[in-house]
Every structure is written in structure tokens, then in C-alpha cells.
């Protein structure tokens, strides 16, 4: 398939009085504006990776255009037992291996922050002091470390209706990658009336999914 390329740009501005005051005090200009501008660019790029931009023709992981296998959980984790949560974790993380006949196995699990916190602090209830997270990693055939299970805010609401989801996938550029034809670049300062502005610019093409069966999504957790 073809994908579009979108430009992202943001700028920070300083007034002539701010520049003069900084020069008089022999201190640097406020770097917080520049840091905020760069962070805004990175956050936008991250949002495109997750949700895409249909108006710009940019595809994201959760926009339903990649053919990634998606299933629904039996029940929300807020009311589920530890064994039910473990079953969901195992089903989703085992799915890529099953779908690809063992050619691609998941090595990353992404969870909503709230549900990551839940499994990281809730006892598994099997006569041990291990949490659900520890029990899952200890017995998973594919997820080898607790650092491979990550909580992310974007999975708290994937559809605008409060639906939570889990994503298990193979972290490998041959499975999926974010295409950035032009990485973040900074232009020279420009005079704009009594302001001096610095512009940051980048070009993004969205998330490219090469092997959708090496990814699994479980919704409604």
C-alpha cells in the first residue's frame, strides 16, 4: 500500500525585551519554551503512531487499517479474578506465535497504565507472594522480563468510548516501524515583528505494519 507523508512544525518565540533582559543578566534565554516545543512535536508523532490521521492519509496501530488480529476480553479486569487476568495475558501474548505458526513470537506487552498498575500490585492468589505481573512473566513462554510489560496512557481509551486494550507484538523493524522520512530539524532564528522565533520541523509517514499477524490486540480489559 501507499502512505502519505505529513509535515509537522512548531515554533517557540521570545520577545525583544526577553532577549535584551537575558543579555543584560548574562543568562540564557528560557529553555522551557524550546523544550515544550520539541515535546509537542514528539507527542504529535506518538499520537500518529497510535491512532493515525485519516484526513492526512496517515495510518496508526489502532485505526483498524492494518488487519491486525483483534479480539475481545471476557470481562473488564476491574472485576476479574487473577486467574482470568492471567488467561487474558497468556492468550494475547501467545497469539502471534499461533497465528504465524511459530515464526514470530511476541516479546512486548503494552497495557493501559491503570491495568499495568493493577497487575503490578495485585497478588496472584496462588499461595505465593508474587503479583499477577510476576506470575505471568515467570510462566510465559515468550515474555522473559517484567521490563517487557509496559503501561501506556494511549491504551486507556482506544475509541473515544473508554475502551481499554492490550497489545502484544514482536518488537522488530521487520514487523512494524514508524516511518520518519525527515527527523526533527531546527531552523535558524527568524525575526517576526518584535519577536524572534525558532521553528522545528519533521516529516512523518505513520506506522508501517509489515507483519500484522505478529501483533495481537485484546480489547475490553
C-alpha positions as CSV (number, residue, x, y, z in Angstrom):
1,X,0.0,0.0,0.0
2,X,1.0,3.6,-0.3
3,X,1.1,6.0,2.6
4,X,1.2,9.8,2.7
5,X,3.9,11.9,4.3
6,X,2.9,14.7,6.6
7,X,4.8,17.7,7.8
8,X,4.8,18.7,11.5
9,X,6.0,22.1,12.6
10,X,6.0,24.1,15.8
11,X,7.8,27.2,17.0
12,X,8.9,29.0,20.1
13,X,9.0,32.8,20.3
14,X,10.9,35.2,22.5
15,X,10.2,39.0,22.6
16,X,12.9,41.5,22.1
17,X,12.6,42.6,25.7
18,X,13.2,39.0,26.9
19,X,16.2,38.7,24.7
20,X,17.6,42.1,26.0
21,X,16.9,41.1,29.6
22,X,18.7,37.8,29.1
23,X,21.7,39.6,27.6
24,X,21.8,42.2,30.3
25,X,21.7,39.5,33.0
26,X,24.2,37.4,31.1
27,X,22.0,34.3,31.2
28,X,20.5,32.0,28.6
29,X,17.0,32.6,27.2
30,X,14.3,30.5,28.8
31,X,14.9,27.0,27.6
32,X,11.5,25.8,28.8
33,X,9.8,27.2,25.6
34,X,12.2,25.3,23.3
35,X,11.8,22.1,25.4
36,X,8.0,22.4,25.3
37,X,8.0,22.9,21.5
38,X,10.1,19.9,20.9
39,X,8.0,17.8,23.3
40,X,4.9,18.9,21.4
41,X,6.4,17.5,18.2
42,X,7.3,14.2,19.8
43,X,3.8,13.9,21.3
44,X,2.2,14.5,17.9
45,X,4.4,11.9,16.3
46,X,3.5,9.4,19.1
47,X,-0.3,10.1,18.6
48,X,0.1,9.5,14.8
49,X,1.8,6.2,15.5
50,X,-1.1,5.0,17.7
51,X,-4.1,6.5,16.0
52,X,-3.0,7.8,12.6
53,X,-4.7,10.8,10.8
54,X,-7.3,9.8,8.3
55,X,-7.5,13.3,6.9
56,X,-3.8,13.2,6.1
57,X,-3.8,9.6,5.0
58,X,-1.5,8.6,7.9
59,X,-2.1,5.1,9.4
60,X,-1.7,4.2,13.1
61,X,-1.6,1.0,15.1
62,X,-5.1,1.2,16.4
63,X,-7.0,2.7,13.5
64,X,-8.2,-0.7,12.2
65,X,-6.5,-0.4,8.8
66,X,-3.7,-2.9,9.2
67,X,-5.5,-6.2,9.5
68,X,-4.1,-6.8,13.0
69,X,-5.9,-9.7,14.8
70,X,-8.2,-8.2,17.4
71,X,-10.4,-10.0,20.0
72,X,-12.5,-9.0,23.0
73,X,-11.8,-9.9,26.6
74,X,-14.4,-11.9,28.5
75,X,-14.7,-9.2,31.2
76,X,-13.1,-6.0,32.3
77,X,-10.1,-6.5,34.6
78,X,-11.6,-4.3,37.2
79,X,-14.0,-7.1,38.2
80,X,-12.0,-10.1,37.0
81,X,-10.1,-12.7,39.1
82,X,-6.3,-13.0,39.0
83,X,-6.7,-16.3,37.0
84,X,-8.9,-14.6,34.4
85,X,-6.4,-11.7,34.0
86,X,-3.6,-14.2,33.6
87,X,-5.6,-16.1,31.0
88,X,-6.1,-12.9,29.0
89,X,-2.3,-12.1,29.3
90,X,-1.4,-15.5,28.1
91,X,-3.9,-15.7,25.3
92,X,-2.9,-12.3,23.8
93,X,0.9,-12.9,24.2
94,X,0.7,-16.4,22.7
95,X,-1.5,-15.3,19.8
96,X,1.3,-14.1,17.4
97,X,3.1,-17.4,17.7
98,X,0.0,-19.4,17.0
99,X,-1.0,-17.1,14.0
100,X,2.4,-17.2,12.4
101,X,3.0,-21.0,13.0
102,X,5.8,-20.2,15.4
103,X,7.7,-17.9,13.0
104,X,7.1,-14.7,15.0
105,X,6.7,-14.6,18.8
106,X,5.7,-11.7,21.0
107,X,8.4,-10.0,23.1
108,X,6.5,-7.0,24.3
109,X,3.2,-6.4,26.1
110,X,1.6,-3.0,26.2
111,X,-1.2,-2.3,28.8
112,X,-3.2,0.7,29.9
113,X,-1.4,2.4,32.8
114,X,-4.3,1.6,35.2
115,X,-4.2,-2.1,34.3
116,X,-0.4,-2.3,34.4
117,X,-0.6,-0.8,37.9
118,X,-3.3,-3.3,38.8
119,X,-1.3,-6.4,37.8
120,X,2.0,-5.0,39.3
121,X,0.5,-4.5,42.7
122,X,-2.2,-7.3,43.0
123,X,-1.3,-10.7,44.4
124,X,-1.8,-13.6,42.1
125,X,-3.6,-15.5,44.8
126,X,-1.9,-18.9,44.2
127,X,-0.4,-19.3,47.6
128,X,2.6,-17.2,46.9
129,X,3.6,-13.6,47.5
130,X,4.0,-13.0,43.7
131,X,2.0,-10.4,41.9
132,X,0.0,-11.1,38.8
133,X,2.7,-9.5,36.7
134,X,5.4,-11.6,38.3
135,X,3.5,-14.8,37.9
136,X,2.7,-14.0,34.2
137,X,6.4,-13.3,33.3
138,X,7.6,-16.3,35.3
139,X,5.4,-18.7,33.4
140,X,5.2,-17.1,29.9
141,X,7.0,-19.0,27.1
142,X,7.7,-15.7,25.3
143,X,7.8,-12.7,27.7
144,X,11.1,-13.1,29.6
145,X,11.3,-10.0,31.8
146,X,8.9,-7.7,33.6
147,X,10.5,-4.7,31.8
148,X,8.9,-6.2,28.6
149,X,5.5,-5.4,30.0
150,X,4.9,-1.6,29.8
151,X,2.0,0.6,30.8
152,X,1.0,3.3,28.3
153,X,-1.7,6.0,28.5
154,X,-2.8,5.6,24.9
155,X,-4.4,2.3,25.7
156,X,-6.7,3.7,28.3
157,X,-9.2,4.8,25.6
158,X,-8.7,3.5,22.1
159,X,-12.0,4.5,20.6
160,X,-13.2,7.6,22.4
161,X,-15.7,5.5,24.4
162,X,-13.4,4.4,27.2
163,X,-12.4,1.0,25.8
164,X,-9.2,-0.3,27.2
165,X,-6.9,-2.6,25.2
166,X,-3.8,-4.7,25.5
167,X,-1.3,-5.0,22.6
168,X,1.2,-7.9,22.3
169,X,3.7,-7.8,19.5
170,X,7.2,-8.6,18.3
171,X,9.4,-5.5,18.7
172,X,11.2,-5.8,15.4
173,X,11.5,-3.4,12.4
174,X,10.6,-6.3,10.2
175,X,7.2,-6.4,12.0
176,X,6.3,-2.8,12.4
177,X,8.1,0.6,12.4
178,X,7.4,4.3,12.5
179,X,8.5,5.9,9.3
180,X,10.1,9.3,9.7
181,X,11.5,10.4,6.3
182,X,12.8,13.6,7.9
183,X,13.7,13.6,11.6
184,X,13.4,16.6,13.8
185,X,15.3,19.6,12.4
186,X,15.7,23.1,13.8
187,X,15.7,26.2,11.6
188,X,17.8,29.3,12.3
189,X,16.1,32.0,14.4
190,X,13.8,34.3,12.4
191,X,12.8,37.9,13.2
192,X,9.0,38.4,13.4
193,X,8.0,41.9,14.3
194,X,9.3,42.4,17.8
195,X,9.7,38.6,18.3
196,X,12.4,36.1,17.5
197,X,11.1,32.6,16.7
198,X,12.7,29.2,16.2
199,X,10.9,26.6,14.2
200,X,11.2,22.8,14.5
201,X,10.0,20.7,11.6
202,X,9.8,17.0,10.8
203,X,8.1,14.7,8.2
204,X,6.3,11.5,9.2
205,X,4.6,8.8,7.3
206,X,2.9,6.9,10.1
207,X,3.2,3.4,11.4
208,X,4.1,0.8,8.8
209,X,2.9,-2.7,9.8
210,X,4.7,-5.4,7.7
211,X,3.5,-8.5,9.5
212,X,0.2,-7.9,11.1
213,X,-0.1,-11.5,12.4
214,X,2.9,-10.9,14.6
215,X,0.7,-8.4,16.6
216,X,-2.3,-9.2,18.8
217,X,-4.9,-6.8,20.3
218,X,-7.3,-7.6,23.1
219,X,-10.0,-5.0,23.8
220,X,-12.3,-4.5,26.7
221,X,-9.9,-5.4,29.5
